Amino acid sequence: MRHHHSFIRSLVCCLAACLVAVGCSSVRNLQRDYPVVPKGEYVLPVIETTDIHGTLVNTSTGTNHYRLAYIADKANDIRGRGKDYDTRRLLLLDGGDIYQGTVLSNLRRGQPLYVALDKMDYDAVALGNHEFDWGFETMVDDDATLLGYEQDGTYNANEIPVLCANLYRHGKRTHTTRDYIILDKAAVNADGYLVNVRIGVIGMAHYKATSMFAHQFINKGYDVRIDYAPINALADSLERSGSCDATVLLIHGAADVAAQELGQQSVIDLVLGGHSHMNQCDTTAWGLPYVQAKAYGQSFSYAELVFTVDAAGKLAFSHAGNCSNPEVDAKRDTHTHPDENAEDLDADILALSDNAIQHVKPMLEKVIGHINVDLVRNYNNIDDSLALRGSGGRASTMGNWMSDLMRRIGHADIGFVNNGGVRTSFPLNGAPTRNITVSNIYEMFPFDNLVYVYELTYADLLTLLEYSMTKSGAMLLSRMTGIDCYLTVNDDESYTLRSLVKDGQTIYADGQWTDDWSGRTVKVAVSQFVATSDRVDKATNMHNPLLNWNSTPRLKSKDSVDNESAVRILTEEAERNNGLITVDTAPHFIVAQ
């Protein structure tokens, strides 16, 4: 007897009879052109994952959590097993940001993920912004499908289409994504009858170039045009022509925003979103349902497309509904011995996951040294006793550590990282120390960023810091070590710079420099993302000054890769300090009293 947990219980509550019938060999298949078919309601289940970010397996907690193997098993609860397996019974989609984020995926440029999605028979994927991190043109086949791969001496073509109707390159729609796909599926009724349905899935992206690496996106001629009118027109054309019975928007963008932007006139029947890393499940005021799951395989989205067949055998779409975001059960996605949770984990994806773990096991296990301070992403995300108080929310131990590593890699005086670049935490969880592994460093620096090093005057540094005081600039230059910057917080959440203190000496205060400090030189190190991204502040019209300096002698070097350089520097530090890796716990953006 299979031990169903809460998701399966809720899923089969409304589909119990039909799932029983689908699971046996006596399922009756009906063609849409039969003169008479059983009238009634037919249901096609939908599952969407999104923002997996390389989390085939979560290896960060000390116990492996096989999230995709768990989700694959739930998909197969619907599709059937063995000779009864039928991909037509489920619409399985992903909302983008598939690869970047874990050492299992990063070291092999996403290969374990696109193999897993192929093995799971995904129907289509949306194009996430992080698909550009390593060069989108290297992550997609020329026919706008996921990359093929070799396994056991055999080449496997990966036919999963990549959908994005609003991606342009050099002003033209690129051929490396498709606008939409029409999928032949089978909806099932309570007596187990299947009726063929055609589902149109339209892909779209809703993100700005500022969320991408400029050298991989803007500099290569890519452009995302956020306009919902062509999407609505395409959906209307597909349905009016009879090409599909229902239309789904698969978007790498927040589902609620997309549903509202489509408007009341849209014929789209269901919106599946992503990008914002949060569960959403609701309906617009005019009845358009939308749903999206959390990131890293922590949950997945479920919905149903409902059709009716009348007494004359005519098929019609009824509605989309029964939306939910089932959590991946952290007690049932582990596999520490052969029998543990075997009934909740797909065997093929489990084996693929273990193979990926074995491939990076030396890095997962290689200890560089240890820390004795909680490394946390946000300044107060564990408890108030660990807060770096007085920073106005601009200091965290992880942000300090990463900024300091920028500084040390670049042999610089000052280091910066952006808020979005601080993507993980390494808390002690009550222990006195915690080991830091090579894998942790690649988790912390997943993008293979180059480190840009500038030689500036302190007057130049002041310009950079004044940009960092704006609401837009604060997103790029939010974490810093090497100098103390005192500021006040304004009502509009921007900041005003008051003074600069270097090694205990005030060198600038209220518009005045001390002695000749404005003309002295200082070395500043930042990540490639910070160095090449521009966020124009609406209130001040200020641009990122680094962009202009990139083509001047101020830029001294950009030849060190952040993760591999950090491993080297920390290894050397640990060897000097009996294994201890030090962490700066003082805020360096400081709210003036």
N, C-alpha and C positions, 0 to 999 in steps of 0.2 A: 504494500500500500504506500503510495507516494504521500509524503508529509507536506501538504501545502501550507504555506504561511499566509500572512494577511493579504498580500497582493493577489495571490492565486485565488484565495477565497473570494475577494471582491470582484475579480475578473470573471470567475465562473458563476458568480451569483446571477449575472444577467445573461450568461451564455452557456449555462450548465448543460442544458439538453443538447445544444448544437455541438459543444466541444466533445461530449461523449460520442455523438454520432460521427464527428469528424475523425475521431481517433480509431475508428474501426474500418474494415475493408469494405463495408457495405454502403459507403457514402455514395449518394446518387448525384451525378453531375448533370446539370441542365444547360443546354445551349440557349443563348438569348433569343434565337429565332424559332424555338419550338412554338407551335400554335397555341398550346395551352400548358401552363405551368402552375404549380401550387401557388395560390395567392398568399400574401402575408408579408412579413418583415424579414429582411435579410441583412446580416451585419458583417462588415469587414473591419477587423481590429487593426489598429495602427500603433506602432511603437516608434518613438524617436529618441535617440541619444543626441547629446550635443556637448561641445567643449570637453571632450575626453582628455585632451592635452596629454596624450601619451600614456594614460593610465589604463593600460591593458591589465596591469596588476598594481595595486598600491603596496609598495615595499617600504614605506617610510615609517611604519609604526612598530617594526620589530616582528610583526606577524603579517604574512602576505595575504592580501585581500584580492581575490580573483574576480574583479568586478565585471569584466566583459564575459567571462565564462558563466557568471551568474545570469547576466542579461541574456546571453545566448540560450541558456536553458529555458528562461521564461518565454522567449520567442518560439522555441520548439514545443512548449506546452500548447501553443496555438497551432503551429504548423503540422504537428503530428510527428511520429518517429518511425524509423525503419521504412518499411514499404509504404506506410501511410504519410510519409513526409511530403508536404506540398507547399512550396513557397507562395502559391497563389492565395493562400488563406490569411496572409499577413502582409501589411505594408510596413516595411522596415526601412527607416531613413535616419540620416545623421545631419545635424545642423552646423557642422564645421568646427574648425580648430581641433583637428583630429590628432596631430602628431606631437607638437612641441610641448615639452614639460617634464618628462621623466628620463632618467638615464637609460632605461630599457629601450625607449624610443629614440632619444636624441643621438645616442652613439651609433645607431644604424639608420639614421635619417628616416625614421618612421616606418621602416620595413615591417616590424612585428604588427603594427596597427593596420596597414593596408592588406596584409595577409589575413589578419583576423577578420576584418570586415568582409573580405572575399569569402572566407570560409563560413561566415555567418549569413551569406547571401543577402547582403544589404541591397536595396533597390536603387538607392541614389544617395548622394551626399551634397550638402551645400558647401560653398566656398568661404572658409573663415579667413579672417585677417592674418592669423598665424600660419596659414598655408604659404605665406610669402616669406617667412623668416629665413628659409634656406634657399630661396629662389623658386618661385612657383613653377617656372618652366621646367625645373628638374623634378617636380613632385607630381606631374600629371603626364599621361601619355598624349601623343599628338591628336588622338581621336577623342579627347576630352573625357577620358576614363582614368581611374586610379592606376597606378603603376603595376605592370605585370611583375612576376617574380619566378625564380627558379627554386624548386623544392624537390629533394630526392632525385636530382638529375633530370627533372622534367620542368619545362617552362610552362607557367600558368598565366594565360592572358587574364587580366583583371577587368571585367566588363562593367564595373560599377560606374555610372556616369557622374560627372562633376557638374552641378547645376549652378549657374549664376547668369541671369539674363541681363545684368547691368554692369558687366565688366568690360572695359574697353582698353585697348592698347594702341598707342599712337593714333588715337581718335577713332578707331574702328573696333567693332565688336570682335573680341578675340575668339579664335576657333578652338581654344583650349578649355572652354566651358560651354555647356549647352544651355539654351533658354529654358527648356522643359523636356519632359519625357512622358510618354503615355504608357501606362503599365496595365497589362491584362491581369486582373485579379479575380478572386472568387469569393463572393459573399455567401454566408451560410444562414439557413433558417433553423428554428428550434427542432425540426425533425431531421436535420442533417443534409438537407438538399443544398447543393451549391448552384449559384447562378453567376455567370460571367459578368464582370463589371470592368469598365475601363476608367482608370484614375489618371488624371493629368496632374503632374507635380511640376510646379514652376519654381525655379531657384532664384534667389535674390540676395544681395548683400546690402546691409545698412550699417556702414562704419566709415569713418573718416580716414584720410591718408595720415593724419597725425597719430593714428594707432599702429602704424606700420613702420618698418625700417625704410627710410627714404631711399637708400641705395638699392633696395630690392623692389621698390614699388614706383615711386615718382620718377626716379632716375632711369628706370627701365620702361617708362612710358605708360604705366598702368593708371587707370582711372576708374573709380566706382561712381556712377551717376545715380544718385538717390532720387528716383522719380517713380511714384506708384501708378501714374496714369498709364504708361505702357504695359505694366503688369496687369492692370485691370482689363486693358484692351485685349491683351493676349488671352487671358482667361475667358473673356466674353467670346472671342473668336473660336476658341477650342470647344466651348460648350454649344455655341450656336451651330457650328459645323457638324456636331454630333461625334466629334473625335473622342470625347470622354463623357462619362456620366457624372463625375464629380471632380472638383479641382481643389488642390491643396497648395498653399504657399509654404515653401521650405526656405526659411530666411535666416542668415546669420545676422541677427539683430534682435532686439527685444520684441517678444511676441506681442505684448500689449501695445507698443508703439506702432508696430506694423499693422495690427488689426484696426487701430484708429485711423492710420494714414490711408488705408485702403478705402475707407469711407462706406457709407450706407448703400451706395449704388453697386458695390462690388459683387460679382457672382461667385467669388471664391468662397469655398465651403468650410475651410479649416485652415488656421495659421499655426505653423510649428516654428518656434523661434530658438534663439540662443544668444550667445555673446555676453550677456549680462550676468551669467553664472548664478542665476537664482531660479527657484521654482516659480512658475506662473501657471495659473489655471483659472480661466474666467471666460466671460462672454461680454461682447460689446452691448451697448444699449439697444442696438438693432438686431442682436441675436447671432453675431459671428463669434464662434468659439475659438479660443486660442490657448495654447499650452506650450510650455517648455520646461526642461529639467535643469537641475543644478549641474555644475561642472565636475570633472574628474570621475565620472561614472558613479557619483554618489546616489543618483536617482535617474529615472528615465520617464519619459512621457508616454501615457496611454490614452487613446481615444478610439471612437468607433464611428465609421461611416455607415449610415443606415439607409437601406433601399427598400422600396416596396414593389411588389408584383401584384397587379390587379387581376380580376377574374378572367380577363382576356389574355393574360400572360404578358402584359406590358410592364416593363421595368422602369422605375423612376427613382431618382434620388430623393430621400426624405429629409435627412438632417445629419449633422455631426454632433456627437455628444458623449456622455459618460467619460469625460476627461478626468485624468488624475495624474499624479506624479509619484508612483511607487518608489520608496527608498530601497536601495540595495541593502539587504539585511547583513550587517557586519558580523552576525553570529553564524550565518549560513553561507558566506562567501570565502571562508577559510578552508585550507586543505593541507593540514600538517601530517596526515597519514592517509593511506590509500582509501579507507572507508569514510573518512570525514566529509560530510556534506556531499557525497557523491551524487545524491539524487537532486541536488540543486546546482550542479556545475556541469556545463557541457564538456564532455570528455575531450573533444578535439581542440576546443579553445583552451581548456586546462593544460593539455599537452603543449600547445603552442606557447602558452604563458610560461610554463616551466622551462621550455627551451630558451626563451628570451632571458629568463632569470639566470640560467646557466651561462649564457653568453657574457653577461656582465657581472657574474658572481665575484670575480677577483676584485672588481672595483667596488661592489657593494660591501665587500668584507674588508678591504684594505683600509686600515685605520691610519690617519695622518697624525692625530693627536687628540686632545680632549679639551673641552671648555668647562668652566665652573660658573658660568653666567647664562641665564636663559636668553637665547637668541630668539627674539620675537619680532614679528613683522610690523605690528602696530604698537604704538607707545603704551597702550593700556589694554591689550587684548588677552591677557591672562588674568591678572588682578591688579588692583590699584597699587599694591606694594611694589610692583615691578615697573610702574610708569616712570618714564623719564620726564619728570614734571618740569613745567616752565618753558616748554618748547612751542606751545601753541599747536601741538599736534604734529610737529615737524621733526621729531626725533624718535628713533627706536633703536634697540640694541642691534637688530639685524641690519637696519639702515646704516648705523655707524660702522658696523663691521665691513659691510660691502663698500662703503665710501672709503674706509681706511685701506681696503685692499686695492681699490682704484689708485689711491695715492701711492701705495707702496709699489704696485706694478709699474707705474709710470715714473717712479723716482721723483715724485712731485711733492709740493708742500700742502696742497689742498686737493681733496677728492670729493666728487659729487656722484650720486645716483638718483634716478627718478623714482617717484613713488611707485609707479607701475612695475618698475624693475625689481622691487622687493616683493618676491612672490611666494616665499615660504618662511617657516619658522622652525627652529630647533630647540624646543623647550627642554629643560632638565626633568620635568615631570616629577619634581620632588626629590630627585637624586642629587647627590653632591656634585657629580660630574657627568658628562655625556661625551662619548666618542664622536669625533668628526671623521667621516670617511671620504674617500675620493668621490664616491657617488653623491654625497651631500653637496660637494662643491659644484658638481655638474647640475645638480638640482637647483642650486642657488643661482648659477650662471648658465642657463640653458640655451642661450642664443648664439654662442660663439662670437660675442661682440669683440671688436677690436677696442683697445684703449687709446683714446686720443689724448695727447699731451700738448699743452700750450704753455709758451712762455709769455706772460703778460706783465704789464705794469699793475700796480695796485689800483690805479685809476681805471684800468680796463676791468679789473676784478670788481670794482664798485659798480661798473655798468652791468656786469653779469649778475651781480647780486640784486641790483635794482630791478632787473628783469625777473629775477626769482621772487621778488616781492609781489608781482602781479598775480592775478588768479590763474592766468594761463601759464606764466613762467614757473609758478610754484609746482605745476605738474611735472616739469622737466628737471628742476633743480631743487628738490624738496628735502634731500638728505645730504649732509655735509660733515666732513671732519677737516681739521687743520687750521681753522680760525673760528673765533666766536663772533657771531653776528647778532646783535641785539636789535629787536624789532618791536613794533606795536601792532596789534591786530585791529583792523578796521571793520566797520559795520558790514561792509560788502564782502567780507572774508578775504580781502587782500591784506597786504602788510605794508608797513612803512619802516624803512631801515633807519635806525637811530645811531648805531655806532659799531665799530669793528675793533676787536681786541685780539692781538697776536701775542701769544706766549705771555699773557698777563699784562701787556702794555696796550693802552688805548691808542690806536693809530689814526682813527677817524671818528668824529662825533659831531652830529648836528650840522653837517655841511662843511666842516673844517678838518683838514689833514694835520697831523702832528709832524713837525719837521719836514723832511723830504720824502715821506712814505709814499706819496702818490706816484712818484717816479721810480721807485724801487721795483725790481722784478720779482715775480712769483711764478712758480710752476703749478699748473692746474691740470688734473686728470679727470676725464669723464668717459662714460661708455659711448660706443659708436651711436647708439640710439639717441642719446642726449646731444651728441655733437652734430647730428645730421637732421634732427627734427625741428620743425618750427611750429610754434603755437602762438599765433598773433593775438595779443591781448586786446580785447574789444575796447576797454576803457581808455587805454593809453596808446594803442596802436604800436606797441613795442614788439619787436621781433627778437628771436633768439640771436644774440650777438655772435655766437660761435659759428653760425653759418657763414657770415662774412669773413671771419678769421680763418676759415678752413682753406682759403686760397691766398693766405698771406704767410710771411715768415713766422707769425705767431705760432702756427701749428708746427711743432717740432718732430712729432712722431705719431704713427698709428700702426705699429707693427707687432704689438703684443696681443694675444688672444686672452680674454679675461679668465676663463675657467682653467686652462692648462697653466697659465702663469700663477693663478692663485694657489693651485696645488703645489707648485714648486716653492712659492714663498712661505706657505704655511708649514710645509714639510721641514724647511730650513729652520723656521721659528720653533717648531715642536722639538726638533733635535737639540736646540740650544737650551730649551726650558724644561727639560725632563718631561716632554710630552704636552705641556700646557700651552694652549693657544689663548692669547689675551684678547679681551674685548673692551672697547672704550664704552663706558656707560654714562658719559656726561653728554647732555644736549649741547649742540653748537649753534643751532638757531635758538635763541633765547628771548623770551618775552621780557621786555624791559619793565622794571617796576617804577 
